[in-house]
Amino acid sequence: MIRYLKEKDVEQLLPMTAAVELVEQSLRARAEGRAVDVPRTRARVPAGTLHMMEAAAPELNIIGYKAYFAKPGKGARYYVHLFDTESGKPTAIIEGSVLGMVRTGAASGVATRHMAREDAAIVASLGAGKQAIGQLEAVCAVRKISEARVWSRNPERARKFCAALETKLGVKIIVIENAEDAVRGADIINVITKASTPVLLGAWLSPGQHINAAGSNSLARRELDETAVRRSTRIAVDSRNTARNECGDLLPLTETGLIDWDSLAELGEIIVGRVPGRRSKDDITLYESHGMAIQDLYTGKFVLDAALKQNIGIDLPVGD
């Protein structure tokens, strides 16, 4: 039998505090050679694009993948598939939109934990869509945030975002009409948009800030301008191989030789102490997030175990 879990089940079973720890475990395991992650591949046809991400977590006895088909104008449907490596049987199919939002936010939370200043208290969110929810929740889970500033090209969306999260997070959240005003004086900057031209300019940055850039997973997208990247004294990515295929923010500087893909630090390397996340309080640090299937596996296994324990979900007569 395969346990099928819907979005509402994941929302119930995966708190952000747990997700941050799980994502850190997944990145640590990969950095120490205890897990395998395969960069995203895409099959493109006129009707849309099929995205595939694969990983293996031997210590959890699982291997699996996430697949989603993105159709222009119709959005995407995400599914995480888990297999037991001992029996070889499929064990779960998990609807992956909520899971993806939470684990992507959690990755920025992990980066913030290891790269932002300990006293960071003000966060700016450039973007107020669904993915921005996870980003802000994760930052609040690892730092004592006193104020969140939210900017969006859609002011009404920003107002709804603030109203929905202020009570939940217990943080003062305000709408800022200008992106520069949101960024100046902030300690942490979350950038989570679908921008193809930069929304964060390096001229706005000041010493000591940390940036989580999580919206660009295509070489055609850019959220940061070249100056912002140049001013970052430590740049970390999920995976060098994934960044090479997907990081539009870094592409212009790699093309001119100012950044070498192979010399970039991976977040897992920072977690295990192989590379420092921050050398001084004045460093400007940047985390470029693109997502990894190993993060889906660790969070997905947690959700599956909780669902089995609480008898949540639907059993499908497949795999016996």
N, C-alpha and C positions, 0 to 999 in steps of 0.2 A: 504493500500500500504506500501511496505517496500522500503526504500531508500538503494540502493546498491552503495557502494563507492569503487572505485579501488585504487590501490597503488598511482597512479599519483594524484588522488584527495586528498588523505591524505597528500601527500608531499606538495601540494599547500596550504592546509588549516591549517596545524599544525606547526607553527613556534616554535623553541626551547624555546624562551622566555616565550611563553604562556604555553608550556608543563611543564616547571619547576614550574610555579605557580599552575597549575592544579594538578600535582603530589603531591606537598606540601599540597594542600587542601585535597586531597584524604587521605593522611596519617594522617593529623590532624583530619579529620572526623572520621577515624577508631579509633584513639587513644582516642577520646572523646566519643566513643560509638555511633556515628551518621552514621556509615557505617559498612558493614559486608563483610568479605573476607574469602573465603574457599580455603585452600591450594590446590595446583595442585595435580590431580590424574592422573594415567596412566593405560591404558589397553594395554598390550603387546601381540602380536601375532608374528609368524615367519616373516610375511610380513612387520612389523613395529610397531610403538607405537602411540596410540592416547592419546594426552594430553588434559586435561580439567581443566579450571580455572574459578571459579564462584565468583560473588560478587553482592552486593546490595548497592545502594546509595539512600536512601529514600528522602533526601533533593533535589535530582535531578529528583525524580520520575522515576528512572530506576533500572532495575535489568537485569543481563545478564551474559554472559560467553564468554570465548575465547576457541576455539578448534583448534587443529592442529594435523595433522597426519604426522609423521616423518618416511620416508621410507629410509632404508640404501642405500646410493648411489644416492638418488633422492632428498634429501633435505626435506623441509617441506612447507606446505601452511597453512597460519594463517588466521583465520576469527573471528572477534568480533561480537557477536550477542547482540542487545539491545532490551529490552521490556519495554513498558510503564506500570508502576505499577498502574496507575489509570484506564486505559482502558483494561489492560491485553493484549494488542496487541503488536506483534513484530513491531519495528519501523526502525531497521537498520541492515544491514549486511555489515561489513566493512572489506576489505582486511587488514590483520594485520601485515605484515612484516615491513613496514615503521613505522606504529604506534608503534609497539613493540620496534624498534630501538630507536625512539625518546623518548618514555616514560621511557625506561631503562636508557638512557643517562640522562634524566631529573631527575631521582631518584638519580643518582650520583651527579648531580648538587645540589640537595636539601641537600644531605649529606655533600657536600663540603661547602655549605653556612653555615651549622650549626656546622661543625666539624673541618674544616681547619682553619688555622690562617688567620686573616683578611688581612695580608700583603703578602699572598701567591702569587707568580708571575711566578714560573717556574713549568711546568707540564711535567711529563714523561708518555708516553703511551707505555705500553708493550702489543703489539698487534696492527695490522694495518688493520684489516678486517672491514666489514660493521658496526658491532656493535661499533667499536672504534670511528667511526665518531660521533655518538651521545654522547659518553662519553666526547670527547674533546670539542664539541660544547657546552655542558651543563656546563662544568667547566669554559669555557670562558664567559659564560653568567652570572656567579655569582662572578667571581674574575677577577681582572685586570691582565691578563696573558701577559707577555712580551716574553716568549719563551716556545716552546713545543718541546720536544725531543721524537722521535719515534723509537722504536726498534721492529723488527719483525724477526721471523726465516726465513722469505722470504724477503730479502733486496729489491727486485724489487717492491714488494707490498708496502713496506714502502715508497719508492720513489714516487710511484703513489699517495699514501695517502697524502704525504706532498704537492705534486704539486696541488692536488685537493682542499686542505683546506687552504693553506697559504693565498691566496688572499681573499677567502670567509670570513675567520675569522680575517684577518688583524693582524696576529700574525706570528712571526718568527718561522718556523717549520723546524727542521733539523733531518736527519736520523742519528741514532747512531748505530754503528755496534755491540756494546756490551751492554747487558742489565744492567750490573752493572754500566757502565759509564752513562747510561741514568738516573738511580735512584739516584746516589750520587749527592747531592746538589740540587735535585728537592724538591719543597715544597709539591706538590701533585703528587701522583702516580696512574694512571689508569691501572688496569690489566684486560685485556679483551681478553682471549685466550681460546682455547679448551684443554689446557694442562692437562695431567694426572699426570705429575711430575712437581714440583714447578719451576716457572720461576722467582719468586721474593724471594730472600734470606734475612733473617733477619740480616745477617752480614753486608749488604749494607746500612741498614737504619740508620738515624740520628735523634736526638731529633727534634720535631716540625713538622714532616712530617704527611701527611694525605694520606691514601690509599683507593681507590675505587676498590674493587675486585668484578667484575661483570661477569666473564666468567664461573664460576663453578656453575652449577645447578644440580649436581649429586654427590652422595657420592663417586663415583669412580674418580672424577676429583679433582686435587689440583693445585692451582696457587701459593700459598704461602707455604713456609716451616714452620716447627714448631717454629723455632726461630722468624720468622716474627710475628707470632701470639702471642707468649709469650711476645714480646717486645711492643705489642700494649697495651696501658694503658686504652683505651676505645674502645670496640668493639660493633658495632651496626649492627642490621639486619633488614630487612623488617618486618619479622614476625618470632617469635620464633618457631611456629609450622612448618613453611616452612623450616626454617634453619635446624631443626631437621631431616627433610626428605632429604635435598638437599646439605647441606654445607660440602663438602669434605675437605675444608681448616680447619675447626674447629673440624672435627671428631676425629683425633688422640688425641687431647687434652681433648675431652669429655670422650674418652675411658679410659684415665688415671686419670680422676677426676679433672683435672686442670681447666676445664671449665664446667659449668653446663648450659645446654640449657635453663633452666627456669630462670636463673639469667642474661641472655643476655639483653641488652637494645634494644628496638625497635626504629627505626628512628622516628616514630610518637611520642614516649614518649619524645624524645629530642626536637622535634618541639614544643610541648606544654609546655616544661619547667619542665617536671616531672623528667628528668634525664639530667645532664649536658653533652654536647657534647664534651667539652674540658675543662679541669681544669686549664691548664697552657700552656704557649707557647712551652714548651718542651715536652708535651705529644705527643706520636705517636698514631694516631687515625686510626681506621679501620672500614670501612663500607663494609659488605658482602651483596651483592645484588643478589636476586634470582627472583624477579618479582612477582607482585601481580595483580590479576584481577581488584581490585578496581582502580588501576592506569589506566588500559585499559578503565574502565567505564567513569572515569572523562575526560580523553582525548578523548575518543570516542564520548561522548555526545557533547563536544565542537566542534568536527569535524562535527557531524551530524547537529547541529544548524547552523554552518557556511554554510554547503552545502545547507540546506533548504533555507537560506537567499539569497544565491548567485545562486540558482537553478543549483547546480552541482550534478552529479550522475544520476543514473537510477532508476526509480520507478518500482518495481516488483508487479504484481497483486497477492499479497499474504497477508493474514491476515485480510482482510475486512469481 
